Amino acid sequence: MAGRQDKAHRLAGLKPTHPGELLREDVIPALGKSKAAIARLLGISRQTLYDVLNERQPITPRLALRIGKLCGNGPDIWLRMQGNYDLAVEGAAMADEIGSIPTLAA
């Protein structure tokens, strides 16, 4: 049990991963196509793709459906990754505020 807690503590200091980073660093290079070609295949503008890859736009449900189909892994993984990223970023920004809210038991 202590080992798991130690690992969780070490991982807690890591920067959350935006799904655009995974697309930029791993997925698109593995697909062997240009970013312009990927944007065309997804049916989105190059600017939208670049904004996601540069972590300026989130993966929306509509985009998750498109990426999930293109990659063959479905939309769920992309939406979960975006949700986890959003929670980590907002949780860090709101830590003091959230910490002041009591937890009530029913």
Secondary structure, 3 states (H helix, E strand, C coil): CHHHHHHHHHHHCCCCCCHHHHHHHHHHHHHCCCHHHHHHHHCCCHHHHHHHHCCCCCCCHHHHHHHHHHHCCCCHHHHHHHHHHHHHHHHHHCHHHHHCCCCCCC
